[in-house]
Amino acid sequence: MLREKFIKIVEDSLELSADQIDFDADLVKDLDIDSIDLLDFIMTVEDEFNIEFEEDELDDIKTLNQMIEKIEQKEE
């Protein structure tokens, strides 16, 4: 459920289709997401999952898989 919801957010926010999503790709380097798009994406994720990332947590998030792991930790 979480992964499906997350994929929908990625598709909508980052304008990627499900088959284009590489969960292990570096968000900035490999997916070519600029800082403004990344910030918008993070804010959307926070809103959709009703969570808030701390600044130091964001420093650790380099891939979509890492972001999913952080969401799961916050939902526990």
Z-matrix of the N, CA and C atoms (Angstrom, degrees):
N
C 1 1.454
C 2 1.532 1 110.72
N 3 1.323 2 116.71 1 -50.30
C 4 1.461 3 120.83 2 -179.69
C 5 1.523 4 110.14 3 -60.14
N 6 1.316 5 116.85 4 -46.04
C 7 1.462 6 120.77 5 -177.54
C 8 1.526 7 110.83 6 -63.31
N 9 1.323 8 118.12 7 -40.92
C 10 1.460 9 121.31 8 179.94
C 11 1.526 10 110.79 9 -64.68
N 12 1.314 11 116.20 10 -43.09
C 13 1.468 12 120.81 11 177.63
C 14 1.526 13 109.83 12 -63.39
N 15 1.322 14 116.60 13 -42.20
C 16 1.460 15 121.92 14 179.59
C 17 1.528 16 110.76 15 -63.19
N 18 1.325 17 117.19 16 -42.99
C 19 1.468 18 121.32 17 178.96
C 20 1.520 19 110.22 18 -60.07
N 21 1.307 20 117.36 19 -42.57
C 22 1.470 21 121.41 20 178.58
C 23 1.529 22 110.56 21 -60.83
N 24 1.319 23 117.37 22 -41.43
C 25 1.467 24 121.46 23 178.15
C 26 1.529 25 109.91 24 -64.26
N 27 1.324 26 116.62 25 -43.45
C 28 1.466 27 120.78 26 178.69
C 29 1.526 28 109.89 27 -61.20
N 30 1.322 29 116.31 28 -46.22
C 31 1.466 30 120.01 29 -179.84
C 32 1.526 31 111.34 30 -59.11
N 33 1.315 32 116.39 31 -46.01
C 34 1.461 33 121.20 32 -176.72
C 35 1.526 34 112.39 33 -73.63
N 36 1.315 35 116.63 34 -46.16
C 37 1.472 36 120.73 35 -173.99
C 38 1.524 37 113.35 36 -77.56
N 39 1.320 38 115.69 37 -40.56
C 40 1.461 39 119.82 38 -174.98
C 41 1.524 40 112.76 39 -101.58
N 42 1.326 41 115.43 40 0.16
C 43 1.463 42 122.03 41 178.53
C 44 1.523 43 112.52 42 54.78
N 45 1.324 44 114.41 43 47.11
C 46 1.458 45 121.63 44 175.54
C 47 1.517 46 108.45 45 -115.79
N 48 1.320 47 117.09 46 144.94
C 49 1.460 48 119.64 47 173.38
C 50 1.521 49 108.18 48 -84.95
N 51 1.318 50 116.07 49 161.42
C 52 1.463 51 120.76 50 -176.40
C 53 1.528 52 111.64 51 -56.44
N 54 1.338 53 117.55 52 -36.85
C 55 1.467 54 119.71 53 -179.28
C 56 1.527 55 112.95 54 -76.25
N 57 1.330 56 118.15 55 -11.11
C 58 1.469 57 122.06 56 176.98
C 59 1.531 58 112.28 57 -91.07
N 60 1.310 59 117.00 58 -10.72
C 61 1.459 60 120.53 59 -173.88
C 62 1.523 61 110.29 60 -80.96
N 63 1.321 62 114.83 61 119.97
C 64 1.463 63 122.34 62 173.68
C 65 1.523 64 106.03 63 -111.04
N 66 1.310 65 116.65 64 107.75
C 67 1.463 66 121.41 65 -173.84
C 68 1.527 67 113.34 66 -68.52
N 69 1.328 68 116.71 67 -15.84
C 70 1.460 69 120.49 68 179.52
C 71 1.532 70 112.75 69 -102.56
N 72 1.315 71 116.70 70 -0.26
C 73 1.465 72 120.34 71 179.53
C 74 1.524 73 109.84 72 -73.44
N 75 1.320 74 115.19 73 146.19
C 76 1.466 75 120.79 74 175.20
C 77 1.531 76 108.03 75 -68.03
N 78 1.319 77 116.25 76 127.40
C 79 1.461 78 120.86 77 -175.29
C 80 1.528 79 112.57 78 -57.53
N 81 1.295 80 116.87 79 -44.19
C 82 1.464 81 120.25 80 -175.40
C 83 1.528 82 111.82 81 -85.49
N 84 1.319 83 116.42 82 -48.74
C 85 1.465 84 120.01 83 -174.67
C 86 1.527 85 112.88 84 -74.30
N 87 1.333 86 116.95 85 -50.76
C 88 1.461 87 120.70 86 -172.88
C 89 1.529 88 113.33 87 -84.88
N 90 1.324 89 116.67 88 -36.88
C 91 1.463 90 119.37 89 -177.84
C 92 1.522 91 112.18 90 -92.66
N 93 1.322 92 116.39 91 -1.95
C 94 1.464 93 122.25 92 175.31
C 95 1.539 94 112.35 93 54.75
N 96 1.320 95 115.21 94 47.90
C 97 1.463 96 121.59 95 179.12
C 98 1.524 97 107.99 96 -98.82
N 99 1.316 98 116.35 97 124.97
C 100 1.460 99 118.05 98 178.73
C 101 1.526 100 109.94 99 -79.67
N 102 1.320 101 115.79 100 169.92
C 103 1.468 102 120.55 101 -173.45
C 104 1.522 103 112.96 102 -63.00
N 105 1.300 104 118.57 103 -34.02
C 106 1.464 105 121.44 104 179.67
C 107 1.525 106 110.24 105 -69.34
N 108 1.335 107 116.79 106 -45.72
C 109 1.465 108 120.43 107 177.50
C 110 1.519 109 111.24 108 -63.03
N 111 1.323 110 116.32 109 -38.52
C 112 1.455 111 120.79 110 179.15
C 113 1.524 112 110.64 111 -64.64
N 114 1.315 113 117.06 112 -43.71
C 115 1.462 114 120.94 113 178.10
C 116 1.524 115 111.05 114 -62.72
N 117 1.321 116 117.34 115 -43.31
C 118 1.470 117 121.04 116 177.16
C 119 1.529 118 110.74 117 -61.05
N 120 1.328 119 115.70 118 -42.46
C 121 1.461 120 120.73 119 179.54
C 122 1.526 121 110.74 120 -62.73
N 123 1.321 122 116.82 121 -46.14
C 124 1.468 123 121.19 122 179.68
C 125 1.530 124 110.41 123 -60.93
N 126 1.313 125 116.97 124 -43.44
C 127 1.468 126 120.32 125 179.79
C 128 1.526 127 110.96 126 -64.32
N 129 1.313 128 116.80 127 -38.40
C 130 1.467 129 120.75 128 177.52
C 131 1.522 130 110.50 129 -64.32
N 132 1.326 131 117.00 130 -44.38
C 133 1.465 132 121.44 131 178.28
C 134 1.525 133 109.91 132 -60.57
N 135 1.314 134 117.17 133 -45.90
C 136 1.471 135 120.91 134 179.14
C 137 1.529 136 110.92 135 -59.17
N 138 1.320 137 116.25 136 -44.41
C 139 1.473 138 120.18 137 179.86
C 140 1.523 139 111.84 138 -65.20
N 141 1.314 140 116.62 139 -46.25
C 142 1.464 141 120.89 140 -176.06
C 143 1.527 142 113.03 141 -66.71
N 144 1.327 143 117.01 142 -33.69
C 145 1.455 144 120.55 143 -178.18
C 146 1.526 145 112.18 144 -102.66
N 147 1.331 146 115.86 145 2.64
C 148 1.466 147 121.46 146 178.26
C 149 1.532 148 111.68 147 53.49
N 150 1.339 149 113.90 148 50.41
C 151 1.458 150 121.65 149 179.34
C 152 1.520 151 108.77 150 -131.75
N 153 1.327 152 115.87 151 172.76
C 154 1.455 153 120.42 152 173.88
C 155 1.523 154 108.75 153 -140.85
N 156 1.321 155 115.07 154 128.22
C 157 1.453 156 120.73 155 177.00
C 158 1.516 157 108.93 156 -87.70
N 159 1.328 158 115.66 157 138.04
C 160 1.460 159 120.87 158 172.70
C 161 1.531 160 107.84 159 -81.57
N 162 1.320 161 116.71 160 156.34
C 163 1.466 162 120.43 161 -178.79
C 164 1.522 163 112.67 162 -55.65
N 165 1.331 164 116.84 163 -43.52
C 166 1.460 165 119.46 164 -178.99
C 167 1.529 166 111.72 165 -66.56
N 168 1.329 167 117.46 166 -29.64
C 169 1.461 168 120.29 167 176.24
C 170 1.526 169 110.37 168 -67.29
N 171 1.309 170 116.22 169 -39.94
C 172 1.466 171 120.23 170 -179.11
C 173 1.524 172 111.33 171 -64.35
N 174 1.319 173 116.21 172 -31.91
C 175 1.464 174 119.86 173 177.74
C 176 1.527 175 111.33 174 -63.49
N 177 1.329 176 116.34 175 -28.31
C 178 1.462 177 121.81 176 -178.34
C 179 1.526 178 113.05 177 -85.71
N 180 1.319 179 117.18 178 -13.44
C 181 1.460 180 120.75 179 -176.64
C 182 1.523 181 109.92 180 -91.96
N 183 1.311 182 114.96 181 109.93
C 184 1.467 183 120.60 182 179.46
C 185 1.530 184 112.16 183 -114.56
N 186 1.339 185 116.69 184 -20.96
C 187 1.462 186 121.01 185 -177.25
C 188 1.530 187 109.97 186 -129.76
N 189 1.313 188 115.42 187 166.68
C 190 1.464 189 120.35 188 176.89
C 191 1.528 190 110.48 189 -65.73
N 192 1.331 191 117.29 190 -37.06
C 193 1.470 192 119.83 191 177.55
C 194 1.523 193 111.35 192 -61.16
N 195 1.330 194 116.58 193 -40.38
C 196 1.470 195 119.60 194 178.33
C 197 1.526 196 110.97 195 -65.54
N 198 1.325 197 116.51 196 -35.22
C 199 1.454 198 119.52 197 178.06
C 200 1.528 199 110.40 198 -67.75
N 201 1.313 200 117.28 199 -41.16
C 202 1.468 201 120.99 200 177.54
C 203 1.532 202 109.80 201 -60.76
N 204 1.329 203 116.98 202 -42.60
C 205 1.467 204 120.63 203 178.56
C 206 1.529 205 111.09 204 -59.95
N 207 1.325 206 117.29 205 -42.24
C 208 1.479 207 121.07 206 179.06
C 209 1.520 208 110.82 207 -65.54
N 210 1.321 209 116.98 208 -39.82
C 211 1.468 210 120.66 209 178.02
C 212 1.520 211 109.53 210 -62.48
N 213 1.324 212 116.79 211 -45.87
C 214 1.465 213 120.79 212 179.60
C 215 1.531 214 111.11 213 -60.05
N 216 1.326 215 117.43 214 -41.14
C 217 1.459 216 121.23 215 178.97
C 218 1.528 217 110.90 216 -63.40
N 219 1.296 218 116.88 217 -39.01
C 220 1.463 219 120.60 218 -177.80
C 221 1.524 220 112.24 219 -74.57
N 222 1.322 221 116.57 220 -24.82
C 223 1.462 222 120.50 221 -179.12
C 224 1.532 223 112.38 222 -84.47
N 225 1.321 224 117.23 223 -9.23
C 226 1.480 225 120.07 224 -177.93
C 227 1.512 226 110.78 225 -72.28
